[in-house]
Amino acid sequence: MKILAIETSCDETAASVISFLQDKIDIQSNIVSSQIKIHAEWGGVVPNLAAREHLKNIIPVINESLDQSKTTLEEINLIAVTYGPGLIPALLIGTSASKTLSYFSNKPLIGINHVEAHVYANYFSENKKLLNDFEFPILALIVSGGHTQLILIKDHLKYKIIGETQDDAIGEAFDKIAKILKLGYPGGPIISKLADETKNKEVDLIKNTEIKKLFENLKFPRPMIGSGDFNFSYSGLKTSVMYFFKKLTTLSPSEKDLEVSKKLIAKYFQEAAVEILIKKSQKAIEEYDAKTFLLAGGVAANSYLRNQISENIKIPFHFPPLELCGDNAAMIAISAYYQYQNLSKKEKANLTSNWKTLEADSNLRL
């Protein structure tokens, strides 16, 4: 079975061609066109600007994916596309393109949930030649710019959201902290890099004694860490960092003191943000007797989070390959593969007319 997958939920225009044969998998192409440089000027993704870029890039990206895989549209067995959740102007470009392809080629079309696809990125084995097989029930931690969720998976395509953020997603919090510290966009990789390079003893490099005192016994809050449920909150942590940094800047730090201070703030923020994830995950594993733990979403690339999971999660766990953590179309393809296997013959036959009814849904839930 050969699948052409398309992803345009946010600011990445992506297409992939993947061949499946039982548990064997061949990623023949996985093209991603990024818009980071365009949106960096605004400090975040501008939906209509993203849609404009998707419109410009969607056909070239699909053509490049087919060319790289040495595949024609006639050889494709199934077209898959992200239809939510995401930015509606961006989603409309991908769904419109896929519906048009389905109509003119008479190929079956299937809509894929973006969050579900991030989970299925874990099913690529490290060499990406075989599909992984995990024991159920699975607990999946979804961490990205738009989502922070704990999802219980009892079997393929059977989900229960047991916890989610009540305000900011963790990736959004990383971006906002980077903006507060004037570090640039996207903030996640920048904060993570600074934090990973920083040791607690670096506070000794600060010359301003008043600023040094600010860092004595500094510990940012861990909102909802003891709430008794599996929900998250990151707005309070973000606000605490903001007020701390404002107070610090009133002390007229030198350029060097400011540089060291930003690194320490990044470190203490990351530690607080990740500790909440770990504690909630541990509690959920115990309560639901999960047999496997999966990390998913763009923040799954964070090395500190991966290390903390390795040290603290006591059941088998798995991370997606780094190149498949961010938005990509390969994960859409594998999710489509499992969706397709679970359809009846009649449902499969109806997919050729799905171009008539498939609609983008920015608030799509699992």
C-alpha positions in Angstrom: 0.0 0.0 0.0 1.4 3.4 -1.0 0.1 6.6 0.8 0.5 10.2 -0.2 0.1 12.3 3.0 -0.3 16.1 3.3 0.1 18.3 6.4 -0.6 22.1 6.7 -2.0 22.5 10.2 0.2 25.4 11.2 3.3 26.8 9.5 4.9 23.8 7.8 3.9 22.7 4.3 4.6 19.0 4.2 4.1 16.0 2.0 5.3 12.4 2.2 5.1 9.2 0.2 5.3 6.1 2.3 5.0 2.4 1.2 3.6 -0.1 3.7 3.8 -3.9 3.4 2.6 -5.6 6.6 5.0 -4.5 9.4 7.5 -3.2 6.9 7.7 0.5 6.0 9.5 2.5 3.4 9.7 6.3 3.8 10.2 7.2 0.2 10.0 10.9 0.7 9.2 13.3 3.6 9.3 16.9 2.4 8.9 19.8 4.8 8.8 23.5 3.8 9.3 25.7 6.9 8.0 29.2 7.4 10.0 30.0 10.6 12.0 32.8 9.1 8.8 34.5 7.8 7.0 34.4 11.2 10.1 35.2 13.3 9.5 38.9 12.6 6.2 38.6 14.4 7.3 36.4 17.3 4.7 33.8 16.4 2.6 32.3 13.6 0.3 34.7 11.8 -2.6 32.5 10.4 -3.3 34.3 7.2 0.3 34.8 6.4 0.8 31.0 7.0 -2.1 30.3 4.6 -0.5 32.5 1.9 2.7 30.6 2.1 1.0 27.2 2.1 -0.9 28.3 -1.0 2.4 29.2 -2.7 4.2 26.0 -1.5 1.6 23.2 -1.5 1.9 22.1 -5.2 5.7 22.3 -5.4 6.0 20.4 -2.1 3.6 17.6 -3.3 5.4 17.4 -6.6 8.8 17.2 -4.9 7.5 14.4 -2.7 6.3 12.4 -5.6 9.4 13.1 -7.6 11.8 12.1 -4.8 9.8 8.9 -4.3 9.8 8.2 -8.0 6.1 7.8 -7.7 3.2 9.0 -9.9 -0.2 9.9 -8.6 -1.6 6.9 -10.4 0.5 4.6 -8.2 -0.9 6.1 -5.0 -3.4 3.9 -3.2 -4.6 6.4 -0.6 -4.4 10.2 0.0 -4.3 11.4 3.6 -4.5 14.9 4.9 -4.6 16.7 8.3 -8.0 18.2 8.7 -7.6 19.4 12.3 -6.9 20.6 14.8 -4.9 23.6 13.8 -5.2 27.1 12.2 -8.2 27.1 10.0 -6.7 29.2 7.2 -3.7 26.8 7.0 -5.9 23.7 7.3 -8.0 24.8 4.4 -5.1 24.9 2.0 -4.1 21.3 2.7 -7.7 19.9 2.7 -8.5 21.8 -0.5 -5.4 20.5 -2.3 -6.1 16.9 -1.2 -9.8 17.0 -2.1 -8.8 18.3 -5.6 -6.3 15.5 -6.1 -8.8 12.9 -4.9 -11.5 14.2 -7.3 -9.3 14.3 -10.4 -7.5 11.0 -9.7 -10.5 9.2 -8.2 -8.2 8.1 -5.3 -9.6 7.5 -1.8 -9.1 10.3 0.6 -8.9 10.1 4.4 -8.8 12.9 7.0 -6.3 12.6 9.9 -6.3 14.1 13.3 -3.0 16.0 13.8 -2.6 15.1 17.5 -3.3 11.4 16.7 -0.6 11.6 14.0 2.0 12.9 16.5 1.3 9.8 18.6 1.8 7.5 15.6 5.1 9.1 14.9 6.3 6.7 17.6 5.4 3.7 15.5 8.4 4.4 13.2 11.2 2.2 14.5 14.6 3.9 14.9 15.7 2.6 11.4 12.3 3.5 10.1 12.1 0.2 8.2 9.7 -1.6 10.5 6.6 -0.5 12.5 6.9 -0.7 16.3 4.5 -2.7 18.3 3.6 -1.4 21.8 1.7 -3.1 24.6 -1.7 -1.6 25.6 -2.9 0.3 27.5 -0.6 3.2 26.4 -0.2 6.5 28.1 0.8 9.2 25.6 2.1 12.6 26.7 1.4 15.2 23.9 3.6 18.3 24.2 3.6 21.0 21.5 3.0 24.6 20.8 -0.7 24.0 20.8 -1.2 21.0 23.1 -0.3 19.6 26.4 -2.3 16.5 27.0 -2.2 13.1 28.7 -4.1 10.5 26.6 -5.0 7.0 27.5 -4.9 4.6 24.5 -6.7 1.3 25.2 -6.2 0.0 21.6 -5.5 1.4 18.2 -7.7 4.5 17.6 -9.4 4.2 21.0 -8.5 7.3 23.0 -9.4 9.0 26.3 -8.1 12.4 27.2 -7.5 12.2 30.9 -5.7 15.6 31.3 -4.9 18.7 29.4 -3.7 22.3 29.9 -6.2 24.7 31.3 -4.4 27.7 29.6 -1.0 27.8 27.8 0.4 24.7 26.2 4.0 24.0 27.2 5.5 24.8 23.8 3.6 28.1 23.9 5.0 28.8 27.3 8.6 28.2 26.0 7.9 30.7 23.1 6.5 33.3 25.5 9.4 33.0 27.9 11.9 33.4 25.0 9.9 36.5 23.9 10.1 38.0 27.5 13.8 37.4 27.6 14.2 38.7 24.0 15.9 35.6 22.8 14.1 35.2 19.4 11.6 32.8 17.8 10.9 29.9 17.9 11.6 30.0 21.6 11.6 26.2 22.4 14.9 25.3 20.9 16.6 28.5 22.2 15.4 28.1 25.8 16.3 24.4 25.7 19.8 25.0 24.4 20.5 27.8 27.0 19.2 25.6 29.8 21.1 22.5 28.8 24.4 24.5 28.7 23.9 26.2 32.1 25.1 25.0 35.5 23.8 26.3 38.8 27.3 27.5 39.7 27.1 30.1 36.9 25.3 32.4 39.3 28.8 33.0 40.7 29.7 34.8 37.5 27.2 37.5 38.2 29.0 40.6 39.5 25.9 42.6 40.7 25.4 41.4 44.3 21.7 42.4 44.3 21.0 40.4 41.2 23.0 37.5 42.7 20.7 37.6 45.7 17.7 37.3 43.5 18.9 33.9 42.4 19.5 32.6 45.9 17.0 29.8 46.5 15.1 30.7 43.3 12.5 28.1 42.4 9.8 28.9 40.0 6.3 27.6 40.9 5.0 24.3 39.6 1.3 25.1 39.0 -1.2 22.3 39.5 1.5 19.8 40.3 -0.5 18.6 43.4 -4.0 19.3 42.0 -5.0 15.7 42.3 -6.0 15.5 38.6 -4.0 15.2 35.4 -4.6 18.7 34.1 -1.8 21.3 33.5 -1.3 25.0 33.8 1.6 27.1 32.5 0.3 30.7 32.5 1.2 31.1 36.2 4.7 29.8 35.6 5.1 32.2 32.7 3.9 35.1 34.7 6.3 34.3 37.6 9.2 34.3 35.2 8.0 37.6 33.7 7.8 39.4 37.0 11.2 38.0 38.1 12.8 39.2 34.9 11.2 42.7 35.2 12.6 43.0 38.8 16.0 41.9 37.6 16.1 44.5 34.8 15.4 47.3 37.3 18.7 46.5 38.9 20.6 47.8 35.8 22.5 44.6 35.0 25.6 44.7 32.9 25.6 43.0 29.5 27.5 40.0 31.0 25.2 39.8 34.1 22.1 39.9 31.8 23.5 37.2 29.6 24.2 34.9 32.6 20.8 35.7 34.2 18.9 34.8 31.0 20.7 31.4 30.9 19.8 30.7 34.6 16.2 31.7 34.1 16.0 29.4 31.1 17.4 26.6 33.2 15.1 27.1 36.2 12.0 27.6 33.9 12.7 24.4 32.0 13.2 22.4 35.2 9.8 23.6 36.5 8.0 23.0 33.3 9.3 19.5 32.8 8.8 18.5 36.5 5.1 19.1 36.1 4.9 16.8 33.1 6.9 14.0 34.9 4.9 14.1 38.1 1.5 14.0 36.3 2.7 11.2 34.0 3.9 9.1 36.9 0.6 9.5 38.7 -1.4 8.6 35.5 0.7 5.5 34.8 0.0 4.2 38.3 -3.7 5.0 38.3 -4.4 3.5 34.8 -1.9 0.7 35.0 -0.3 1.8 31.7 2.1 -0.7 30.1 3.8 1.7 27.6 4.6 5.4 27.7 4.9 7.4 24.5 6.1 11.0 24.1 4.7 13.0 21.2 4.6 16.5 19.7 7.2 19.2 18.8 8.5 19.5 22.4 9.3 15.8 22.3 12.6 16.9 20.8 13.6 18.5 24.1 16.6 16.6 25.4 16.1 17.5 29.0 12.5 16.1 28.9 13.7 12.9 27.2 16.4 12.5 29.9 13.9 13.1 32.7 11.6 10.5 31.2 14.5 8.0 30.9 15.3 8.6 34.6 11.8 8.7 36.1 9.4 6.6 34.0 9.6 3.0 35.1 7.6 1.3 32.3 8.7 0.8 28.7 8.8 4.1 26.9 9.5 5.4 23.4 10.3 8.7 21.7 9.7 9.6 18.0 12.8 10.0 15.9 14.0 13.6 16.3 13.2 14.5 12.7 9.6 13.3 13.2 8.8 15.3 16.4 7.8 18.5 14.6 5.0 18.8 12.1 5.6 16.5 9.1 3.6 14.4 6.7 5.2 11.0 7.4 3.3 10.8 10.7 0.1 11.6 8.8 0.7 8.7 6.6 1.3 6.1 9.3 -1.8 7.3 11.2 -3.8 6.9 7.9 -2.4 3.4 7.5 -3.9 2.3 10.9 -7.1 4.2 10.2 -7.5 2.5 6.9 -6.9 -1.0 8.3 -9.8 -0.5 10.7 -12.3 0.4 8.1 -14.9 -2.0 6.7 -15.0 -2.7 2.9 -17.9 -0.4 2.5 -16.2 2.4 4.4 -13.1 2.0 2.3 -15.1 2.1 -0.9 -16.8 5.4 0.3 -13.4 7.1 0.6 -13.3 7.8 -3.1 -16.2 10.3 -2.6 -14.8 11.8 0.6 -13.7 14.9 -1.4 -17.3 15.9 -1.2 -17.7 15.9 2.6 -14.3 16.3 4.2 -14.1 19.6 6.0 -11.3 21.3 8.0 -12.0 21.5 11.8 -9.7 23.8 13.7 -11.0 22.5 17.1 -11.0 18.8 16.2 -10.8 16.5 19.3 -9.7 12.9 19.6 
